Amino acid sequence: MAKCRFCGETIKSGTGKMYVKSDGTIFYFCKSKCEKNMLKLGRKPAKIKWTKECQENKEVKK
């Protein structure tokens, strides 16, 4: 089981998508929403409210 590179959710086996860059880096995505936000739109997970990284940052600040 892998974790989504963008939102941080665990991916069940047989689902999701694996993206391999030309330098050999592997990205796993749980849904196309995550893939588009990271690759096509260039967004950072820390700034998107529904990702685990952003939620963890908010808890630390409180």
PDB file of N, H, CA, C and O in Angstrom:
ATOM      1  N   MET A   1       0.839  -1.180   0.000  1.00  0.00           N
ATOM      2  CA  MET A   1       0.000   0.000   0.000  1.00  0.00           C
ATOM      3  C   MET A   1       0.883   1.242   0.000  1.00  0.00           C
ATOM      4  O   MET A   1       1.836   1.351   0.772  1.00  0.00           O
ATOM      5  N   ALA A   2       0.551   2.153  -0.865  1.00  0.00           N
ATOM      6  H   ALA A   2      -0.223   2.064  -1.493  1.00  0.00           H
ATOM      7  CA  ALA A   2       1.314   3.388  -1.005  1.00  0.00           C
ATOM      8  C   ALA A   2       0.483   4.567  -0.499  1.00  0.00           C
ATOM      9  O   ALA A   2      -0.714   4.435  -0.240  1.00  0.00           O
ATOM     10  N   LYS A   3       1.132   5.710  -0.364  1.00  0.00           N
ATOM     11  H   LYS A   3       2.104   5.818  -0.574  1.00  0.00           H
ATOM     12  CA  LYS A   3       0.447   6.936   0.028  1.00  0.00           C
ATOM     13  C   LYS A   3       0.400   7.878  -1.159  1.00  0.00           C
ATOM     14  O   LYS A   3       1.337   7.948  -1.954  1.00  0.00           O
ATOM     15  N   CYS A   4      -0.703   8.598  -1.267  1.00  0.00           N
ATOM     16  H   CYS A   4      -1.464   8.540  -0.621  1.00  0.00           H
ATOM     17  CA  CYS A   4      -0.856   9.584  -2.329  1.00  0.00           C
ATOM     18  C   CYS A   4       0.165  10.697  -2.128  1.00  0.00           C
ATOM     19  O   CYS A   4       0.321  11.210  -1.020  1.00  0.00           O
ATOM     20  N   ARG A   5       0.846  11.064  -3.183  1.00  0.00           N
ATOM     21  H   ARG A   5       0.719  10.647  -4.083  1.00  0.00           H
ATOM     22  CA  ARG A   5       1.891  12.079  -3.105  1.00  0.00           C
ATOM     23  C   ARG A   5       1.320  13.460  -2.793  1.00  0.00           C
ATOM     24  O   ARG A   5       2.014  14.300  -2.219  1.00  0.00           O
ATOM     25  N   PHE A   6       0.076  13.699  -3.162  1.00  0.00           N
ATOM     26  H   PHE A   6      -0.487  13.016  -3.628  1.00  0.00           H
ATOM     27  CA  PHE A   6      -0.506  15.022  -2.969  1.00  0.00           C
ATOM     28  C   PHE A   6      -1.309  15.138  -1.677  1.00  0.00           C
ATOM     29  O   PHE A   6      -1.025  16.007  -0.854  1.00  0.00           O
ATOM     30  N   CYS A   7      -2.307  14.275  -1.487  1.00  0.00           N
ATOM     31  H   CYS A   7      -2.538  13.568  -2.156  1.00  0.00           H
ATOM     32  CA  CYS A   7      -3.190  14.440  -0.328  1.00  0.00           C
ATOM     33  C   CYS A   7      -2.772  13.627   0.886  1.00  0.00           C
ATOM     34  O   CYS A   7      -3.198  13.939   1.998  1.00  0.00           O
ATOM     35  N   GLY A   8      -1.958  12.601   0.713  1.00  0.00           N
ATOM     36  H   GLY A   8      -1.612  12.347  -0.191  1.00  0.00           H
ATOM     37  CA  GLY A   8      -1.468  11.826   1.840  1.00  0.00           C
ATOM     38  C   GLY A   8      -2.316  10.636   2.246  1.00  0.00           C
ATOM     39  O   GLY A   8      -1.982   9.960   3.219  1.00  0.00           O
ATOM     40  N   GLU A   9      -3.405  10.352   1.534  1.00  0.00           N
ATOM     41  H   GLU A   9      -3.676  10.901   0.744  1.00  0.00           H
ATOM     42  CA  GLU A   9      -4.248   9.207   1.849  1.00  0.00           C
ATOM     43  C   GLU A   9      -3.573   7.910   1.403  1.00  0.00           C
ATOM     44  O   GLU A   9      -2.788   7.903   0.454  1.00  0.00           O
ATOM     45  N   THR A  10      -3.888   6.811   2.100  1.00  0.00           N
ATOM     46  H   THR A  10      -4.525   6.817   2.871  1.00  0.00           H
ATOM     47  CA  THR A  10      -3.358   5.522   1.680  1.00  0.00           C
ATOM     48  C   THR A  10      -4.147   5.030   0.477  1.00  0.00           C
ATOM     49  O   THR A  10      -5.356   5.241   0.382  1.00  0.00           O
ATOM     50  N   ILE A  11      -3.456   4.379  -0.429  1.00  0.00           N
ATOM     51  H   ILE A  11      -2.474   4.207  -0.352  1.00  0.00           H
ATOM     52  CA  ILE A  11      -4.071   3.893  -1.668  1.00  0.00           C
ATOM     53  C   ILE A  11      -4.223   2.381  -1.560  1.00  0.00           C
ATOM     54  O   ILE A  11      -3.250   1.675  -1.297  1.00  0.00           O
ATOM     55  N   LYS A  12      -5.426   1.889  -1.759  1.00  0.00           N
ATOM     56  H   LYS A  12      -6.216   2.462  -1.973  1.00  0.00           H
ATOM     57  CA  LYS A  12      -5.671   0.447  -1.743  1.00  0.00           C
ATOM     58  C   LYS A  12      -5.029  -0.179  -2.975  1.00  0.00           C
ATOM     59  O   LYS A  12      -4.932   0.451  -4.027  1.00  0.00           O
ATOM     60  N   SER A  13      -4.598  -1.413  -2.831  1.00  0.00           N
ATOM     61  H   SER A  13      -4.676  -1.925  -1.976  1.00  0.00           H
ATOM     62  CA  SER A  13      -3.970  -2.093  -3.964  1.00  0.00           C
ATOM     63  C   SER A  13      -4.985  -2.284  -5.088  1.00  0.00           C
ATOM     64  O   SER A  13      -6.146  -2.614  -4.844  1.00  0.00           O
ATOM     65  N   GLY A  14      -4.536  -2.075  -6.305  1.00  0.00           N
ATOM     66  H   GLY A  14      -3.593  -1.807  -6.503  1.00  0.00           H
ATOM     67  CA  GLY A  14      -5.402  -2.207  -7.468  1.00  0.00           C
ATOM     68  C   GLY A  14      -6.112  -0.927  -7.847  1.00  0.00           C
ATOM     69  O   GLY A  14      -6.879  -0.912  -8.810  1.00  0.00           O
ATOM     70  N   THR A  15      -5.876   0.151  -7.110  1.00  0.00           N
ATOM     71  H   THR A  15      -5.253   0.138  -6.327  1.00  0.00           H
ATOM     72  CA  THR A  15      -6.504   1.429  -7.427  1.00  0.00           C
ATOM     73  C   THR A  15      -5.432   2.504  -7.546  1.00  0.00           C
ATOM     74  O   THR A  15      -4.265   2.256  -7.245  1.00  0.00           O
ATOM     75  N   GLY A  16      -5.822   3.682  -7.979  1.00  0.00           N
ATOM     76  H   GLY A  16      -6.771   3.883  -8.223  1.00  0.00           H
ATOM     77  CA  GLY A  16      -4.893   4.799  -8.079  1.00  0.00           C
ATOM     78  C   GLY A  16      -4.072   4.763  -9.352  1.00  0.00           C
ATOM     79  O   GLY A  16      -4.312   3.959 -10.252  1.00  0.00           O
ATOM     80  N   LYS A  17      -3.092   5.664  -9.400  1.00  0.00           N
ATOM     81  H   LYS A  17      -2.897   6.317  -8.669  1.00  0.00           H
ATOM     82  CA  LYS A  17      -2.260   5.798 -10.580  1.00  0.00           C
ATOM     83  C   LYS A  17      -0.814   6.042 -10.163  1.00  0.00           C
ATOM     84  O   LYS A  17      -0.549   6.752  -9.194  1.00  0.00           O
ATOM     85  N   MET A  18       0.106   5.453 -10.896  1.00  0.00           N
ATOM     86  H   MET A  18      -0.109   4.875 -11.684  1.00  0.00           H
ATOM     87  CA  MET A  18       1.529   5.654 -10.663  1.00  0.00           C
ATOM     88  C   MET A  18       2.081   6.491 -11.817  1.00  0.00           C
ATOM     89  O   MET A  18       1.897   6.146 -12.984  1.00  0.00           O
ATOM     90  N   TYR A  19       2.757   7.589 -11.486  1.00  0.00           N
ATOM     91  H   TYR A  19       2.907   7.870 -10.538  1.00  0.00           H
ATOM     92  CA  TYR A  19       3.346   8.482 -12.485  1.00  0.00           C
ATOM     93  C   TYR A  19       4.861   8.455 -12.299  1.00  0.00           C
ATOM     94  O   TYR A  19       5.360   8.713 -11.204  1.00  0.00           O
ATOM     95  N   VAL A  20       5.591   8.143 -13.366  1.00  0.00           N
ATOM     96  H   VAL A  20       5.186   7.933 -14.256  1.00  0.00           H
ATOM     97  CA  VAL A  20       7.044   8.070 -13.300  1.00  0.00           C
ATOM     98  C   VAL A  20       7.640   9.193 -14.138  1.00  0.00           C
ATOM     99  O   VAL A  20       7.386   9.288 -15.338  1.00  0.00           O
ATOM    100  N   LYS A  21       8.438  10.045 -13.491  1.00  0.00           N
ATOM    101  H   LYS A  21       8.644   9.968 -12.516  1.00  0.00           H
ATOM    102  CA  LYS A  21       9.099  11.133 -14.193  1.00  0.00           C
ATOM    103  C   LYS A  21      10.313  10.601 -14.939  1.00  0.00           C
ATOM    104  O   LYS A  21      10.757   9.481 -14.687  1.00  0.00           O
ATOM    105  N   SER A  22      10.850  11.393 -15.851  1.00  0.00           N
ATOM    106  H   SER A  22      10.490  12.303 -16.056  1.00  0.00           H
ATOM    107  CA  SER A  22      11.981  10.955 -16.670  1.00  0.00           C
ATOM    108  C   SER A  22      13.252  10.736 -15.848  1.00  0.00           C
ATOM    109  O   SER A  22      14.147  10.011 -16.283  1.00  0.00           O
ATOM    110  N   ASP A  23      13.344  11.354 -14.663  1.00  0.00           N
ATOM    111  H   ASP A  23      12.617  11.943 -14.310  1.00  0.00           H
ATOM    112  CA  ASP A  23      14.515  11.151 -13.815  1.00  0.00           C
ATOM    113  C   ASP A  23      14.371   9.936 -12.898  1.00  0.00           C
ATOM    114  O   ASP A  23      15.276   9.652 -12.114  1.00  0.00           O
ATOM    115  N   GLY A  24      13.257   9.219 -12.981  1.00  0.00           N
ATOM    116  H   GLY A  24      12.521   9.450 -13.618  1.00  0.00           H
ATOM    117  CA  GLY A  24      13.050   8.005 -12.199  1.00  0.00           C
ATOM    118  C   GLY A  24      12.236   8.198 -10.935  1.00  0.00           C
ATOM    119  O   GLY A  24      11.973   7.225 -10.227  1.00  0.00           O
ATOM    120  N   THR A  25      11.830   9.415 -10.627  1.00  0.00           N
ATOM    121  H   THR A  25      12.043  10.206 -11.202  1.00  0.00           H
ATOM    122  CA  THR A  25      11.007   9.686  -9.452  1.00  0.00           C
ATOM    123  C   THR A  25       9.610   9.132  -9.679  1.00  0.00           C
ATOM    124  O   THR A  25       9.034   9.315 -10.752  1.00  0.00           O
ATOM    125  N   ILE A  26       9.063   8.455  -8.672  1.00  0.00           N
ATOM    126  H   ILE A  26       9.531   8.307  -7.801  1.00  0.00           H
ATOM    127  CA  ILE A  26       7.736   7.850  -8.777  1.00  0.00           C
ATOM    128  C   ILE A  26       6.760   8.602  -7.894  1.00  0.00           C
ATOM    129  O   ILE A  26       7.018   8.814  -6.710  1.00  0.00           O
ATOM    130  N   PHE A  27       5.628   9.007  -8.478  1.00  0.00           N
ATOM    131  H   PHE A  27       5.418   8.834  -9.440  1.00  0.00           H
ATOM    132  CA  PHE A  27       4.548   9.644  -7.752  1.00  0.00           C
ATOM    133  C   PHE A  27       3.339   8.719  -7.794  1.00  0.00           C
ATOM    134  O   PHE A  27       2.991   8.203  -8.855  1.00  0.00           O
ATOM    135  N   TYR A  28       2.694   8.504  -6.644  1.00  0.00           N
ATOM    136  H   TYR A  28       2.977   8.923  -5.781  1.00  0.00           H
ATOM    137  CA  TYR A  28       1.451   7.741  -6.573  1.00  0.00           C
ATOM    138  C   TYR A  28       0.311   8.708  -6.283  1.00  0.00           C
ATOM    139  O   TYR A  28       0.432   9.575  -5.418  1.00  0.00           O
ATOM    140  N   PHE A  29      -0.792   8.560  -7.003  1.00  0.00           N
ATOM    141  H   PHE A  29      -0.890   7.855  -7.706  1.00  0.00           H
ATOM    142  CA  PHE A  29      -1.966   9.406  -6.806  1.00  0.00           C
ATOM    143  C   PHE A  29      -3.189   8.539  -6.573  1.00  0.00           C
ATOM    144  O   PHE A  29      -3.370   7.515  -7.232  1.00  0.00           O
ATOM    145  N   CYS A  30      -4.045   8.961  -5.614  1.00  0.00           N
ATOM    146  H   CYS A  30      -3.898   9.793  -5.079  1.00  0.00           H
ATOM    147  CA  CYS A  30      -5.235   8.174  -5.292  1.00  0.00           C
ATOM    148  C   CYS A  30      -6.380   8.473  -6.258  1.00  0.00           C
ATOM    149  O   CYS A  30      -7.193   7.593  -6.542  1.00  0.00           O
ATOM    150  N   LYS A  31      -6.451   9.687  -6.758  1.00  0.00           N
ATOM    151  H   LYS A  31      -5.791  10.401  -6.528  1.00  0.00           H
ATOM    152  CA  LYS A  31      -7.511  10.056  -7.693  1.00  0.00           C
ATOM    153  C   LYS A  31      -6.996  11.110  -8.672  1.00  0.00           C
ATOM    154  O   LYS A  31      -5.952  11.722  -8.446  1.00  0.00           O
ATOM    155  N   SER A  32      -7.727  11.312  -9.740  1.00  0.00           N
ATOM    156  H   SER A  32      -8.576  10.815  -9.923  1.00  0.00           H
ATOM    157  CA  SER A  32      -7.290  12.255 -10.770  1.00  0.00           C
ATOM    158  C   SER A  32      -7.271  13.688 -10.247  1.00  0.00           C
ATOM    159  O   SER A  32      -6.517  14.518 -10.755  1.00  0.00           O
ATOM    160  N   LYS A  33      -8.084  13.989  -9.244  1.00  0.00           N
ATOM    161  H   LYS A  33      -8.696  13.315  -8.831  1.00  0.00           H
ATOM    162  CA  LYS A  33      -8.091  15.319  -8.630  1.00  0.00           C
ATOM    163  C   LYS A  33      -6.704  15.664  -8.083  1.00  0.00           C
ATOM    164  O   LYS A  33      -6.208  16.774  -8.277  1.00  0.00           O
ATOM    165  N   CYS A  34      -6.088  14.703  -7.403  1.00  0.00           N
ATOM    166  H   CYS A  34      -6.491  13.802  -7.245  1.00  0.00           H
ATOM    167  CA  CYS A  34      -4.752  14.917  -6.838  1.00  0.00           C
ATOM    168  C   CYS A  34      -3.707  15.052  -7.936  1.00  0.00           C
ATOM    169  O   CYS A  34      -2.825  15.908  -7.869  1.00  0.00           O
ATOM    170  N   GLU A  35      -3.816  14.208  -8.935  1.00  0.00           N
ATOM    171  H   GLU A  35      -4.532  13.513  -8.990  1.00  0.00           H
ATOM    172  CA  GLU A  35      -2.857  14.235 -10.042  1.00  0.00           C
ATOM    173  C   GLU A  35      -2.893  15.571 -10.775  1.00  0.00           C
ATOM    174  O   GLU A  35      -1.843  16.150 -11.053  1.00  0.00           O
ATOM    175  N   LYS A  36      -4.075  16.062 -11.088  1.00  0.00           N
ATOM    176  H   LYS A  36      -4.928  15.592 -10.862  1.00  0.00           H
ATOM    177  CA  LYS A  36      -4.210  17.324 -11.811  1.00  0.00           C
ATOM    178  C   LYS A  36      -3.712  18.501 -10.985  1.00  0.00           C
ATOM    179  O   LYS A  36      -3.050  19.397 -11.509  1.00  0.00           O
ATOM    180  N   ASN A  37      -4.032  18.499  -9.685  1.00  0.00           N
ATOM    181  H   ASN A  37      -4.570  17.771  -9.259  1.00  0.00           H
ATOM    182  CA  ASN A  37      -3.600  19.604  -8.832  1.00  0.00           C
ATOM    183  C   ASN A  37      -2.086  19.701  -8.756  1.00  0.00           C
ATOM    184  O   ASN A  37      -1.541  20.804  -8.735  1.00  0.00           O
ATOM    185  N   MET A  38      -1.400  18.573  -8.715  1.00  0.00           N
ATOM    186  H   MET A  38      -1.843  17.677  -8.732  1.00  0.00           H
ATOM    187  CA  MET A  38       0.052  18.599  -8.577  1.00  0.00           C
ATOM    188  C   MET A  38       0.762  18.787  -9.914  1.00  0.00           C
ATOM    189  O   MET A  38       1.626  19.656 -10.034  1.00  0.00           O
ATOM    190  N   LEU A  39       0.412  17.990 -10.914  1.00  0.00           N
ATOM    191  H   LEU A  39      -0.290  17.285 -10.816  1.00  0.00           H
ATOM    192  CA  LEU A  39       1.155  17.992 -12.170  1.00  0.00           C
ATOM    193  C   LEU A  39       0.711  19.091 -13.132  1.00  0.00           C
ATOM    194  O   LEU A  39       1.546  19.825 -13.661  1.00  0.00           O
ATOM    195  N   LYS A  40      -0.575  19.209 -13.360  1.00  0.00           N
ATOM    196  H   LYS A  40      -1.254  18.613 -12.930  1.00  0.00           H
ATOM    197  CA  LYS A  40      -1.070  20.148 -14.356  1.00  0.00           C
ATOM    198  C   LYS A  40      -1.162  21.578 -13.814  1.00  0.00           C
ATOM    199  O   LYS A  40      -0.780  22.528 -14.498  1.00  0.00           O
ATOM    200  N   LEU A  41      -1.667  21.729 -12.588  1.00  0.00           N
ATOM    201  H   LEU A  41      -1.977  20.957 -12.032  1.00  0.00           H
ATOM    202  CA  LEU A  41      -1.877  23.056 -12.024  1.00  0.00           C
ATOM    203  C   LEU A  41      -0.709  23.546 -11.169  1.00  0.00           C
ATOM    204  O   LEU A  41      -0.615  24.739 -10.878  1.00  0.00           O
ATOM    205  N   GLY A  42       0.178  22.639 -10.767  1.00  0.00           N
ATOM    206  H   GLY A  42       0.101  21.670 -11.004  1.00  0.00           H
ATOM    207  CA  GLY A  42       1.373  23.018 -10.023  1.00  0.00           C
ATOM    208  C   GLY A  42       1.124  23.508  -8.606  1.00  0.00           C
ATOM    209  O   GLY A  42       1.884  24.327  -8.091  1.00  0.00           O
ATOM    210  N   ARG A  43       0.080  23.021  -7.979  1.00  0.00           N
ATOM    211  H   ARG A  43      -0.538  22.355  -8.397  1.00  0.00           H
ATOM    212  CA  ARG A  43      -0.250  23.456  -6.624  1.00  0.00           C
ATOM    213  C   ARG A  43       0.571  22.718  -5.581  1.00  0.00           C
ATOM    214  O   ARG A  43       1.017  21.593  -5.808  1.00  0.00           O
ATOM    215  N   LYS A  44       0.764  23.355  -4.441  1.00  0.00           N
ATOM    216  H   LYS A  44       0.401  24.268  -4.256  1.00  0.00           H
ATOM    217  CA  LYS A  44       1.499  22.780  -3.315  1.00  0.00           C
ATOM    218  C   LYS A  44       0.500  22.215  -2.301  1.00  0.00           C
ATOM    219  O   LYS A  44      -0.460  22.897  -1.944  1.00  0.00           O
ATOM    220  N   PRO A  45       0.708  20.983  -1.831  1.00  0.00           N
ATOM    221  CA  PRO A  45      -0.229  20.364  -0.893  1.00  0.00           C
ATOM    222  C   PRO A  45      -0.406  21.144   0.407  1.00  0.00           C
ATOM    223  O   PRO A  45      -1.475  21.083   1.013  1.00  0.00           O
ATOM    224  N   ALA A  46       0.602  21.865   0.843  1.00  0.00           N
ATOM    225  H   ALA A  46       1.471  21.915   0.350  1.00  0.00           H
ATOM    226  CA  ALA A  46       0.516  22.599   2.101  1.00  0.00           C
ATOM    227  C   ALA A  46      -0.467  23.767   2.036  1.00  0.00           C
ATOM    228  O   ALA A  46      -0.917  24.252   3.075  1.00  0.00           O
ATOM    229  N   LYS A  47      -0.802  24.218   0.842  1.00  0.00           N
ATOM    230  H   LYS A  47      -0.436  23.824  -0.001  1.00  0.00           H
ATOM    231  CA  LYS A  47      -1.700  25.368   0.688  1.00  0.00           C
ATOM    232  C   LYS A  47      -3.138  24.975   0.351  1.00  0.00           C
ATOM    233  O   LYS A  47      -4.011  25.841   0.302  1.00  0.00           O
ATOM    234  N   ILE A  48      -3.398  23.695   0.120  1.00  0.00           N
ATOM    235  H   ILE A  48      -2.688  22.992   0.160  1.00  0.00           H
ATOM    236  CA  ILE A  48      -4.732  23.226  -0.242  1.00  0.00           C
ATOM    237  C   ILE A  48      -5.426  22.693   1.003  1.00  0.00           C
ATOM    238  O   ILE A  48      -4.896  21.803   1.668  1.00  0.00           O
ATOM    239  N   LYS A  49      -6.605  23.224   1.331  1.00  0.00           N
ATOM    240  H   LYS A  49      -7.035  23.947   0.791  1.00  0.00           H
ATOM    241  CA  LYS A  49      -7.277  22.958   2.602  1.00  0.00           C
ATOM    242  C   LYS A  49      -7.616  21.490   2.844  1.00  0.00           C
ATOM    243  O   LYS A  49      -7.573  21.048   3.992  1.00  0.00           O
ATOM    244  N   TRP A  50      -7.950  20.719   1.814  1.00  0.00           N
ATOM    245  H   TRP A  50      -7.985  21.078   0.882  1.00  0.00           H
ATOM    246  CA  TRP A  50      -8.427  19.356   2.014  1.00  0.00           C
ATOM    247  C   TRP A  50      -7.312  18.318   2.107  1.00  0.00           C
ATOM    248  O   TRP A  50      -7.605  17.132   2.262  1.00  0.00           O
ATOM    249  N   THR A  51      -6.059  18.715   2.019  1.00  0.00           N
ATOM    250  H   THR A  51      -5.820  19.678   1.894  1.00  0.00           H
ATOM    251  CA  THR A  51      -4.960  17.760   2.133  1.00  0.00           C
ATOM    252  C   THR A  51      -4.554  17.571   3.594  1.00  0.00           C
ATOM    253  O   THR A  51      -4.771  18.455   4.423  1.00  0.00           O
ATOM    254  N   LYS A  52      -3.971  16.428   3.900  1.00  0.00           N
ATOM    255  H   LYS A  52      -3.795  15.710   3.226  1.00  0.00           H
ATOM    256  CA  LYS A  52      -3.549  16.134   5.264  1.00  0.00           C
ATOM    257  C   LYS A  52      -2.409  17.043   5.709  1.00  0.00           C
ATOM    258  O   LYS A  52      -2.335  17.412   6.882  1.00  0.00           O
ATOM    259  N   GLU A  53      -1.531  17.405   4.795  1.00  0.00           N
ATOM    260  H   GLU A  53      -1.591  17.105   3.843  1.00  0.00           H
ATOM    261  CA  GLU A  53      -0.397  18.267   5.131  1.00  0.00           C
ATOM    262  C   GLU A  53      -0.875  19.634   5.623  1.00  0.00           C
ATOM    263  O   GLU A  53      -0.332  20.168   6.591  1.00  0.00           O
ATOM    264  N   CYS A  54      -1.874  20.195   4.973  1.00  0.00           N
ATOM    265  H   CYS A  54      -2.315  19.762   4.187  1.00  0.00           H
ATOM    266  CA  CYS A  54      -2.410  21.492   5.379  1.00  0.00           C
ATOM    267  C   CYS A  54      -3.120  21.378   6.730  1.00  0.00           C
ATOM    268  O   CYS A  54      -2.975  22.255   7.581  1.00  0.00           O
ATOM    269  N   GLN A  55      -3.877  20.315   6.926  1.00  0.00           N
ATOM    270  H   GLN A  55      -3.994  19.602   6.234  1.00  0.00           H
ATOM    271  CA  GLN A  55      -4.591  20.116   8.190  1.00  0.00           C
ATOM    272  C   GLN A  55      -3.617  19.939   9.346  1.00  0.00           C
ATOM    273  O   GLN A  55      -3.874  20.434  10.443  1.00  0.00           O
ATOM    274  N   GLU A  56      -2.507  19.244   9.126  1.00  0.00           N
ATOM    275  H   GLU A  56      -2.298  18.842   8.235  1.00  0.00           H
ATOM    276  CA  GLU A  56      -1.502  19.063  10.173  1.00  0.00           C
ATOM    277  C   GLU A  56      -0.821  20.379  10.511  1.00  0.00           C
ATOM    278  O   GLU A  56      -0.526  20.640  11.677  1.00  0.00           O
ATOM    279  N   ASN A  57      -0.567  21.217   9.501  1.00  0.00           N
ATOM    280  H   ASN A  57      -0.807  21.005   8.554  1.00  0.00           H
ATOM    281  CA  ASN A  57       0.054  22.520   9.743  1.00  0.00           C
ATOM    282  C   ASN A  57      -0.848  23.419  10.573  1.00  0.00           C
ATOM    283  O   ASN A  57      -0.359  24.174  11.413  1.00  0.00           O
ATOM    284  N   LYS A  58      -2.168  23.350  10.352  1.00  0.00           N
ATOM    285  H   LYS A  58      -2.565  22.737   9.670  1.00  0.00           H
ATOM    286  CA  LYS A  58      -3.108  24.152  11.126  1.00  0.00           C
ATOM    287  C   LYS A  58      -3.139  23.725  12.579  1.00  0.00           C
ATOM    288  O   LYS A  58      -3.245  24.566  13.472  1.00  0.00           O
ATOM    289  N   GLU A  59      -3.047  22.403  12.831  1.00  0.00           N
ATOM    290  H   GLU A  59      -2.962  21.720  12.105  1.00  0.00           H
ATOM    291  CA  GLU A  59      -3.070  21.893  14.198  1.00  0.00           C
ATOM    292  C   GLU A  59      -1.813  22.309  14.963  1.00  0.00           C
ATOM    293  O   GLU A  59      -1.884  22.591  16.159  1.00  0.00           O
ATOM    294  N   VAL A  60      -0.678  22.350  14.292  1.00  0.00           N
ATOM    295  H   VAL A  60      -0.620  22.120  13.320  1.00  0.00           H
ATOM    296  CA  VAL A  60       0.573  22.727  14.934  1.00  0.00           C
ATOM    297  C   VAL A  60       0.544  24.208  15.332  1.00  0.00           C
ATOM    298  O   VAL A  60       1.066  24.572  16.386  1.00  0.00           O
ATOM    299  N   LYS A  61      -0.054  25.052  14.508  1.00  0.00           N
ATOM    300  H   LYS A  61      -0.478  24.757  13.652  1.00  0.00           H
ATOM    301  CA  LYS A  61      -0.106  26.488  14.779  1.00  0.00           C
ATOM    302  C   LYS A  61      -0.991  26.830  15.973  1.00  0.00           C
ATOM    303  O   LYS A  61      -0.765  27.839  16.641  1.00  0.00           O
ATOM    304  N   LYS A  62      -2.000  25.996  16.249  1.00  0.00           N
ATOM    305  H   LYS A  62      -2.184  25.176  15.707  1.00  0.00           H
ATOM    306  CA  LYS A  62      -2.938  26.286  17.352  1.00  0.00           C
ATOM    307  C   LYS A  62      -2.323  26.084  18.682  1.00  0.00           C
ATOM    308  O   LYS A  62      -2.980  26.286  19.703  1.00  0.00           O
TER     309      LYS A  62
END
